Amino acid sequence: MRLSYVLPVHNEEAILADNVARLRAVLGAHEGSRILLIENGSRDGSAALALRLAATVHPVPVLAYSLPLAGIGHAYDRGMREVLALDGADRDHWLVLSAADLPFGFSDLEHALPNLRDSAAPLLIGSKAHPQSEVHVPRQRAIATQLYRRIRRGVAGMRTGDSQGSLFVRLDLAAQLVDLIRSRDFFYSTELVFHVERMGHPVVELPVTVEPEARASTVKPVRHGAKMFMALLRTVRRWGRVPARPV
């Protein structure tokens, strides 16, 4: 079983090298795994640092790409396409859409591993909504998350508790999704989960422990929440609501 971690890189110079080293140490136990750094619109030295990390000889290779436009969805889309170009729809290979600050440490991977080997579900989510998750976030952000969860359920019929966690996507599923997802911002992961639910695939949410933030969050609950709400409405108008689960 191989893992390809996609880490969006936007002004991450201060934390990137240490977190790549941490990730390489963990992925060394999974032969054939790799890390993709997708720099997008940084104003610091992130792009040059990503290239230096990619040039470092290590059993876990780093691939570095640079995009002119900022946006986590741009990074996820590019990473998914690059992995599919390298490996095709390999059922034994998992794409991991995470973040450069590794917000859950490796608690998501720890709980994912037994499922990656044995589960029929092609999508696993490191979920802050899981009842066993340890989550400590500012009150305003927690309220916004709860509201967004209810809106997703009411507007789109989505059942997944946290569509903004780390995503473990089996490559045969990624091949079905890559040309469907239009978002190139924070809505990307919600749109991905929407399509997986719409297709009728099972989704497994896993407990996580949220680590202290290594740098200030770029999420603006009100502004980004409003944008994601409008994107959700557009998605439902195009595709309809997620079908109700059979009784």
N, C-alpha and C positions, 0 to 999 in steps of 0.2 A: 504494500500500500504506500503510495507516494502522496506528498502534500506540496502544493505550490501556494505559498503565502503571497498575497498581493497587498502591498503596503502603500497607500497614497502618501506622497511626500509633498507637503506645502509648508515652507518655512520651518523645517524640522531639524535644522543644522545642530542645535544644541543637544538633541536626544538621539539622533539617528544611529550614530556609530555604536553606542552602548546597546541599543535595543536590537540592532542587527546581530551583534555578538551574542546576546542572550538567545535570540531565536536560532542562530546557527548551532549553538550548543545543544538545544533541544531537538532540532531537526536532524542532527547527526545520527540519531537512532533510527531514522526512517530513510533508508537508502533510496536515492533517486529524487529526493525532495529538493526544493529550491525556493529562493526568495526573489520576488520581483518588486523593485522600487520604481514607482511611477511618479516622478516629480512633475508637479503641475502648477505652473505660474508662481514659483517661489521668488521672493525678493532678497533672500539671504544666500548663503553658499551651499544650499541643499543639493542643487544640481551637480556641482563639482564633487561634493562629498559622495553622492550616490555613485558617480563614475569611479571614484577611488575605491569604494567598497567593492564594486563589481570587478575591479582589477586585482583584488586580493585573492590569492590562491587559497582555497579551502574546500574540504569535501562537500560542503553545502554551497553550491554556486549562488551568486547574486547577479541578477540581470537588471540593468538600469535603463530607464527610458525617460525622456523629457517631453512634456507637452506645454504649449504656450498658454493654454487656458486653465485657470484655476477651477476646481470643482471635483469633489470626490467621485462623482459619477463618471467624469472623464477618465479618472484613474482606474476605476473598477472596470469600465468597458474596455479600456486598452489592455489591462491585465488579463481579462478573460479571453480576449481575442488572441493575445500572444500565447497563452497556455494552450488554447485549442489548436493554434497553428503548429505548436510543437508536438502535441500528444494526441490530438483528435479526441473523439468521444470515448475515452478510456474509463471504464467502470471501476477500475482499481485506483484511479487517480482523483484526488479531491482538491478543488480550488478553495482557498480560505481567504475570504474578503475581510480584512481586519483594518487596523490603523497603526500608524507609525509609533504611537505611544503605547501600544499593546495594553489597552485599558483594562483588560481582565487578566493581565499577566498570562499565565498558561492554564488558568483554571478552566477556561472553555475547552481547550485541547484535552486536558486530563479527562473531562467528562465525555468528550466526543469520541475518544479513541475506541472504547468498546463498541459504540454504535457504528463507527466507520467500518469496523471489521464485519459486523453481523447484521446491521439494521437494513431493512428494505427501504427505509426513507432516504430519498436522494438529497434532502436538504435538512441540515441540522443548524440550530441557531443558539449561540451563546446568549442567553436571554436574561435580561434584568427583571423580567416579569415572572420568572420561575419562583415558586414559593420558597425554595431553598437558597436563592441568590442572596448575597450580602452586598447591599447597595446603599451607599451614603452619598447623596447628591444634594445641591441646594434646593430649598423648598420650592422656589419658583419653577425650577426645571422639573422637579418631581410632579408638580401639579400639571405642567404642560404635557408631560409624558402620559399621565393618566387620561387627560382630556383627549390627546391624539389617539390613544388606544380605543376610547369609546367612539370617537368619530370614525375610525377605520371600520369598526364593527357595524355602526349604524349606517354609514354611507355605502360602504363597499361589501359588507358581509364578511369581512376578514376575521378569522378566528385566532390567528397567531397573536400572542400577547405582546411580543417585542419584535418589531420588524426592523429595528435599528441596531441590533446586536451584531456580533461577529457571525458570518455566514460560512458554513461548510457546504459547498456545492459539488456534487458528483459530476464529473465531466460530461457524462452522457446527458445529464439534465442541462448543464451549462450550454451545450450545443443547441438545445431547443430554445433557450432563453435569449441568447446573445443578440439576435436581431429583433426581438420583441420589445426590449427595454429601451425607452426613449429618453428617460431622464438622464441628466448629466450633473445633477447636484445631490443634495442630501436625500432626495426622494428615491434615488436609485434602488436602495435596498428594499424599501417598501414596495416599489413596483415589481422587483424581482419576486418577493414573497407573494404578492397579489397573483402573479401569473402562475406560480407553483400551486397555490390553492385553487385557482381557477381551473387548472389542468387536472385537479383531483389527486395530486401526489401528496403523500403524508409528509408532515413537517414535525420534527422533533425539537422541542425547546429544552435546553440544558442549563443547569445552575451555573452561575459565575460569581466570582468575587471581584468587585470593582476596586482597582488599585487607586491610591491617591494620585491626583492629576499631576503629571510632571511639568505641564505648562498650561497656561490658561486655555480653556475650551474656546473653540471658534464658533460654537453653536449659540445662536441668539434665539431663545425660545419663541418669542413673539414673531419676529420677522421670518425666521425659517419655518415656524409652525404655520403661518399664513400661506407661505409659498407651497408648503407640502399639502395643505388643505386644497388649494386650487389645483394642484397637480393630481390629487386624488379624484377630484370631481371630473377632470378631463379624462383620466384613465377609465373611470366608471362609465362615462358617456361613450367612450370608444368600445369598451369590451363588455359592459354590463357588470352586475354584481357577481361576487363569488357564489356559485350554486350552493344551496343549503345542503348540509351533510345528510345522506340518507338515514332515516330513522331505523 
